[in-house]
Amino acid sequence: MQLDSASNKVVPKAIYSIGINLYSVNASYPFINYNADERVEVIVEHEHPSRAAVYRFWGYWITWGELLTSIIMAVLLFQVAVSITKNPTPEALKEQLSYEPEKKTKYGD
């Protein structure tokens, strides 16, 4: 836990070292609370050590941006499907109106 100089709030930070260099990454995620001196696993790219992340399902595998994008895409695709099925072509409408169910036997002989 470190004191944020901009907001004067205590912010959880994951501190890690590579060689002699010391780095820190913001470890605060919604709905996840950390205790002081709690050890967490950090995923680090050795080419870009400043782009590390705390290894958690929420925040590492799924982020807010990905979640919002998925919801927006699902709503858009649903709207496309609704608009396509509400406005059938005249040929499709004629075919639907002339539909007669097949007479089937009970056991499909």
C-alpha positions as CSV (number, residue, x, y, z in Angstrom):
1,M,0.0,0.0,0.0
2,Q,1.3,3.4,-1.0
3,L,0.0,6.9,-0.5
4,D,-1.0,8.5,-3.8
5,S,0.4,12.0,-4.0
6,A,-2.4,13.4,-6.2
7,S,-5.4,12.2,-4.2
8,N,-3.8,11.6,-0.8
9,K,-5.5,8.1,-0.7
10,V,-3.8,4.8,0.1
11,V,-3.5,2.8,-3.2
12,P,-2.5,-0.8,-3.4
13,K,0.7,-1.2,-5.5
14,A,2.5,-4.3,-6.5
15,I,6.3,-3.8,-6.2
16,Y,8.6,-6.1,-8.1
17,S,12.2,-6.1,-9.2
18,I,14.1,-7.2,-12.3
19,G,17.8,-7.4,-11.7
20,I,18.7,-4.2,-9.8
21,N,15.7,-2.2,-11.1
22,L,12.6,-1.7,-8.9
23,Y,9.2,-1.3,-10.6
24,S,5.6,-0.9,-9.3
25,V,2.2,-1.5,-10.8
26,N,-1.2,-0.4,-9.7
27,A,-2.9,-3.3,-8.1
28,S,-6.3,-1.8,-7.4
29,Y,-9.2,-3.6,-9.0
30,P,-12.9,-3.2,-8.4
31,F,-14.3,-5.6,-5.8
32,I,-10.8,-6.8,-4.8
33,N,-9.3,-5.7,-1.5
34,Y,-5.7,-6.4,-0.5
35,N,-4.1,-6.4,3.0
36,A,-0.9,-4.6,3.6
37,D,2.2,-6.7,2.7
38,E,0.0,-9.3,0.9
39,R,2.0,-11.1,-1.8
40,V,0.4,-11.2,-5.3
41,E,1.6,-12.7,-8.5
42,V,2.7,-10.2,-11.2
43,I,2.9,-11.0,-14.9
44,V,5.8,-9.1,-16.5
45,E,7.1,-8.7,-20.1
46,H,10.8,-8.6,-19.8
47,E,11.1,-6.4,-22.9
48,H,8.6,-3.9,-21.3
49,P,8.8,-4.3,-17.5
50,S,6.7,-1.2,-16.9
51,R,3.7,-2.9,-18.5
52,A,3.2,-5.5,-15.8
53,A,-0.1,-6.5,-14.4
54,V,-1.3,-8.3,-11.3
55,Y,-2.3,-11.9,-12.2
56,R,-6.0,-12.1,-11.5
57,F,-8.9,-13.3,-13.6
58,W,-10.7,-9.9,-13.3
59,G,-8.3,-7.2,-14.5
60,Y,-5.8,-9.4,-16.3
61,W,-7.9,-11.9,-18.4
62,I,-11.0,-9.7,-18.5
63,T,-10.8,-5.9,-18.4
64,W,-13.4,-3.2,-18.3
65,G,-12.8,-2.3,-21.9
66,E,-13.2,-5.8,-23.1
67,L,-16.3,-6.3,-21.1
68,L,-18.0,-3.1,-22.3
69,T,-17.0,-3.8,-25.9
70,S,-18.5,-7.3,-25.7
71,I,-21.8,-6.0,-24.3
72,I,-22.0,-3.3,-27.0
73,M,-21.2,-5.8,-29.8
74,A,-23.9,-8.2,-28.4
75,V,-26.5,-5.4,-28.3
76,L,-25.6,-4.3,-31.9
77,L,-25.7,-7.8,-33.3
78,F,-29.1,-8.3,-31.6
79,Q,-30.4,-5.1,-33.1
80,V,-29.2,-6.3,-36.6
81,A,-30.9,-9.6,-36.1
82,V,-34.2,-8.0,-35.0
83,S,-34.1,-5.5,-37.9
84,I,-33.5,-8.4,-40.4
85,T,-36.4,-10.5,-39.1
86,K,-38.9,-7.7,-38.8
87,N,-38.6,-6.7,-42.4
88,P,-38.7,-9.8,-44.5
89,T,-38.5,-9.6,-48.3
90,P,-41.8,-10.0,-50.2
91,E,-40.7,-13.5,-51.5
92,A,-39.9,-14.7,-47.9
93,L,-43.3,-13.3,-46.7
94,K,-45.2,-15.1,-49.5
95,E,-43.3,-18.3,-48.6
96,Q,-44.2,-18.0,-44.9
97,L,-47.9,-17.3,-45.7
98,S,-48.2,-20.3,-48.0
99,Y,-46.5,-22.7,-45.6
100,E,-48.4,-25.9,-44.8
101,P,-46.9,-28.4,-42.3
102,E,-46.0,-31.8,-43.6
103,K,-48.1,-34.7,-42.5
104,K,-45.9,-37.1,-40.6
105,T,-46.5,-40.4,-39.2
106,K,-46.1,-41.0,-35.5
107,Y,-42.8,-42.9,-35.8
108,G,-41.4,-41.3,-38.9
109,D,-41.8,-44.3,-41.3
